[in-house]
């Protein structure tokens, strides 16, 4: 191996190692951010339950509310239910249900409530009526309703491609994830920036609890270790390769 080739190999190895180290520190930063978020949510979960029954009871900004428990009073809007498609549970295909809750009187605020999971063979069209214990005229016609749970986050772009599906003769929006901006764009709803993940579904309904809010720091630490390992492998592998080539060259000279 010529000296020029060795130099090129070292330059490439050092460049790759620097990139891998940078990616490793990036994953460490992500680990730190996520761990801090988990700790903050744990603290919020211990705070008193927020009572939300009218305008002004809850700040319009969601900062500091993710992970906070709340109890909402209002009226269900079953016609506006949104499906979060392709959600499996215990190996079964299904979907999660987002139901608008109208909180307050004349100036009601619309809050999307993640009520739970329903089976759906196609992951798209669950039997929404099975998620209720009362007919629409009773549950959605103005009787007071209550929902208690934990505030979770929505993120623009998480909803993926919006689909309009027909369920029991009515049209509903089906999206891929919690995305309030997409719901505003695709429906007549104007939901507040808050999303409540409801606790246990009502007795007698076919709903199962929705996904738990994330409580761990995720895989970022293991990813960081992998990237640092790749950096070491790049440098060590290059050194071994050059050393073996040098040994072969020396042996060839001695053989002459």
C-alpha positions as CSV (number, residue, x, y, z in Angstrom):
1,X,0.0,0.0,0.0
2,X,1.4,3.3,-1.0
3,X,1.9,6.2,1.4
4,X,-0.8,8.2,-0.5
5,X,-3.3,5.4,-0.2
6,X,-2.6,5.2,3.6
7,X,-3.1,8.9,3.9
8,X,-6.4,8.7,2.1
9,X,-7.6,5.9,4.3
10,X,-6.7,7.8,7.4
11,X,-8.5,10.9,6.2
12,X,-11.6,8.9,5.4
13,X,-11.5,7.1,8.7
14,X,-11.0,10.3,10.7
15,X,-13.8,12.0,8.8
16,X,-16.2,9.1,9.4
17,X,-15.2,8.9,13.1
18,X,-15.8,12.6,13.5
19,X,-19.3,12.2,11.9
20,X,-20.1,9.2,14.1
21,X,-19.0,11.1,17.3
22,X,-21.1,14.1,16.3
23,X,-24.1,11.8,15.9
24,X,-23.4,10.2,19.2
25,X,-23.4,13.5,21.0
26,X,-26.6,14.4,19.2
27,X,-28.2,11.3,20.5
28,X,-27.0,12.1,24.0
29,X,-28.6,15.5,23.7
30,X,-31.9,13.9,22.7
31,X,-31.6,11.5,25.6
32,X,-31.1,14.5,28.0
33,X,-34.0,16.4,26.5
34,X,-36.3,13.4,26.7
35,X,-35.3,12.4,30.2
36,X,-36.0,16.0,31.3
37,X,-39.4,15.8,29.7
38,X,-40.2,12.6,31.5
39,X,-39.2,14.1,34.9
40,X,-41.3,17.2,34.2
41,X,-44.3,15.1,33.3
42,X,-43.9,13.0,36.5
43,X,-43.9,16.2,38.5
44,X,-47.0,17.5,36.7
45,X,-48.8,14.2,37.3
46,X,-48.6,14.8,41.0
47,X,-50.1,18.3,40.8
48,X,-53.8,18.8,41.7
49,X,-56.3,17.8,39.0
50,X,-57.3,20.7,36.8
51,X,-61.0,21.3,36.7
52,X,-62.1,22.5,33.2
53,X,-65.8,23.4,32.8
54,X,-65.7,26.8,31.1
55,X,-63.5,29.3,29.2
56,X,-60.5,30.5,31.2
57,X,-60.2,27.5,33.4
58,X,-57.2,26.3,31.5
59,X,-54.5,28.4,29.8
60,X,-54.6,28.5,26.0
61,X,-50.9,27.6,25.9
62,X,-50.1,23.9,26.4
63,X,-46.7,24.7,27.9
64,X,-46.4,23.0,31.3
65,X,-49.6,21.1,30.8
66,X,-48.4,17.9,29.1
67,X,-48.7,15.1,31.6
68,X,-51.0,17.1,33.9
69,X,-54.2,15.5,35.0
70,X,-57.5,17.3,34.2
71,X,-61.2,16.7,34.6
72,X,-63.4,18.2,31.8
73,X,-67.2,18.9,31.8
74,X,-69.2,19.5,28.7
75,X,-71.1,17.9,25.9
76,X,-69.9,15.1,23.5
77,X,-69.9,15.8,19.8
78,X,-70.2,12.3,18.5
79,X,-70.7,13.4,14.9
80,X,-67.3,14.9,14.9
81,X,-65.4,11.8,16.0
82,X,-62.0,11.3,14.4
83,X,-60.3,7.9,13.9
84,X,-56.6,7.4,14.5
85,X,-56.0,4.5,12.1
86,X,-53.9,1.4,12.2
87,X,-53.4,1.0,15.9
88,X,-52.8,-2.6,17.1
89,X,-53.5,-3.9,20.6
90,X,-52.5,-7.4,21.7
91,X,-51.9,-8.3,18.1
92,X,-55.4,-7.2,17.0
93,X,-55.9,-4.6,14.3
94,X,-57.9,-1.5,15.4
95,X,-58.0,2.2,15.7
96,X,-58.1,4.8,18.4
97,X,-61.0,7.3,18.8
98,X,-60.8,11.0,19.2
99,X,-64.1,12.5,20.3
100,X,-64.7,16.3,20.6
101,X,-65.9,17.5,24.0
102,X,-67.6,20.9,24.0
103,X,-66.5,22.5,27.2
104,X,-68.5,25.5,28.5
105,X,-71.8,27.1,27.5
106,X,-72.5,29.5,24.6
107,X,-68.8,30.0,24.0
108,X,-67.9,26.4,24.3
109,X,-64.3,25.3,23.6
110,X,-63.8,22.1,21.6
111,X,-61.3,19.7,23.3
112,X,-60.3,16.5,21.5
113,X,-60.4,13.5,23.9
114,X,-58.5,10.4,23.1
115,X,-61.2,8.0,24.5
116,X,-59.6,4.7,23.7
117,X,-59.1,1.8,21.2
118,X,-61.6,-0.2,19.2
119,X,-61.1,-3.2,17.1
120,X,-61.2,-2.8,13.3
121,X,-60.2,-5.6,10.9
122,X,-59.0,-3.0,8.3
123,X,-57.5,-0.7,11.0
124,X,-59.7,2.1,9.6
125,X,-63.4,1.6,10.3
126,X,-64.1,0.7,13.9
127,X,-67.6,0.3,15.2
128,X,-67.8,3.8,16.8
129,X,-71.2,3.0,18.4
130,X,-69.6,0.2,20.4
131,X,-67.5,2.8,22.2
132,X,-70.6,4.2,23.9
133,X,-73.1,2.9,26.4
134,X,-75.9,5.3,25.4
135,X,-77.4,6.2,22.0
136,X,-76.3,9.4,20.3
137,X,-79.5,11.3,21.2
138,X,-78.6,10.8,24.9
139,X,-74.8,11.1,24.9
140,X,-74.4,13.8,22.3
141,X,-77.6,15.7,22.6
142,X,-76.7,18.1,25.4
143,X,-76.6,16.1,28.6
144,X,-73.5,16.9,30.7
145,X,-70.6,14.6,30.2
146,X,-67.3,14.3,32.1
147,X,-63.9,13.2,31.0
148,X,-60.8,12.7,33.2
149,X,-57.3,11.9,32.2
150,X,-53.9,13.3,31.2
151,X,-53.0,16.0,28.7
152,X,-50.9,14.6,25.9
153,X,-49.2,16.3,23.0
154,X,-50.2,16.9,19.4
155,X,-47.7,17.6,16.6
156,X,-48.2,19.1,13.2
157,X,-47.4,16.6,10.4
158,X,-48.0,13.6,12.6
159,X,-51.4,12.9,11.0
160,X,-50.1,11.8,7.7
161,X,-52.4,11.5,4.7
162,X,-56.0,12.4,5.8
163,X,-58.7,9.9,4.7
164,X,-62.4,10.4,4.7
165,X,-64.2,7.1,5.7
166,X,-67.8,6.1,6.0
167,X,-68.8,4.4,9.3
168,X,-72.4,3.4,9.9
169,X,-73.5,5.8,7.1
170,X,-71.7,8.8,8.5
171,X,-68.4,10.4,7.3
172,X,-65.4,10.6,9.6
173,X,-61.9,11.8,9.3
174,X,-59.2,9.1,9.7
175,X,-55.6,10.2,10.4
176,X,-52.3,8.5,11.3
177,X,-51.6,10.4,14.6
178,X,-52.5,13.2,16.9
179,X,-52.4,16.2,14.6
180,X,-54.8,19.1,15.6
181,X,-53.7,21.2,12.7
182,X,-54.8,18.5,10.3
183,X,-58.1,18.2,12.1
184,X,-58.7,21.9,11.8
185,X,-57.9,21.8,8.1
186,X,-60.0,18.7,7.2
187,X,-63.1,19.3,9.4
188,X,-65.4,22.0,10.7
189,X,-63.9,21.6,14.2
190,X,-61.7,24.2,15.8
191,X,-60.2,22.3,18.7
192,X,-58.2,23.9,21.5
193,X,-54.4,23.0,21.5
194,X,-55.1,20.5,24.3
195,X,-55.7,16.8,23.9
196,X,-56.9,14.7,26.8
197,X,-56.0,11.0,27.0
198,X,-59.0,9.7,28.9
199,X,-58.6,7.2,31.7
200,X,-60.6,4.0,31.9
201,X,-63.3,3.8,29.2
202,X,-67.0,3.7,30.4
203,X,-68.2,0.4,31.7
204,X,-70.1,-1.6,29.1
205,X,-68.4,0.0,26.2
206,X,-66.1,-1.9,23.9
207,X,-63.4,0.7,24.2
208,X,-60.0,-0.4,25.5
209,X,-57.6,2.2,27.0
210,X,-55.5,4.2,24.5
211,X,-51.8,4.1,24.5
212,X,-50.0,5.2,27.6
213,X,-48.1,8.4,27.6
214,X,-44.4,7.7,27.2
215,X,-42.6,7.5,30.6
216,X,-39.1,6.4,29.6
217,X,-36.2,8.3,28.0
218,X,-36.4,6.2,24.8
219,X,-33.5,4.4,22.9
220,X,-31.3,7.5,22.4
221,X,-28.7,6.4,24.9
222,X,-28.2,3.1,23.2
223,X,-28.1,4.9,19.9
224,X,-25.3,7.2,21.2
225,X,-23.3,4.2,22.3
226,X,-23.7,2.6,18.9
227,X,-22.4,5.7,17.1
228,X,-19.4,6.0,19.4
229,X,-18.7,2.3,18.8
230,X,-18.8,3.0,15.0
231,X,-16.2,5.7,15.5
232,X,-13.9,3.4,17.4
233,X,-14.4,0.7,14.8
234,X,-13.6,3.0,11.9
235,X,-10.3,4.1,13.5
236,X,-9.3,0.7,14.8
237,X,-10.2,-1.1,11.6
238,X,-8.2,1.4,9.5
239,X,-5.2,0.9,11.8
240,X,-5.4,-2.9,11.6
241,X,-5.8,-2.8,7.8
242,X,-2.7,-0.6,7.4
243,X,-0.7,-2.7,9.9
244,X,-1.6,-5.9,8.1
245,X,-0.6,-4.4,4.8
246,X,2.7,-3.3,6.3
247,X,3.3,-6.8,7.6
248,X,2.6,-8.4,4.2
249,X,5.0,-5.9,2.6
250,X,7.7,-6.7,5.1
251,X,7.2,-10.4,4.6
252,X,7.4,-10.0,0.9
253,X,10.7,-8.1,1.2
254,X,12.2,-10.8,3.5
255,X,11.1,-13.5,1.0
256,X,13.1,-11.9,-1.7
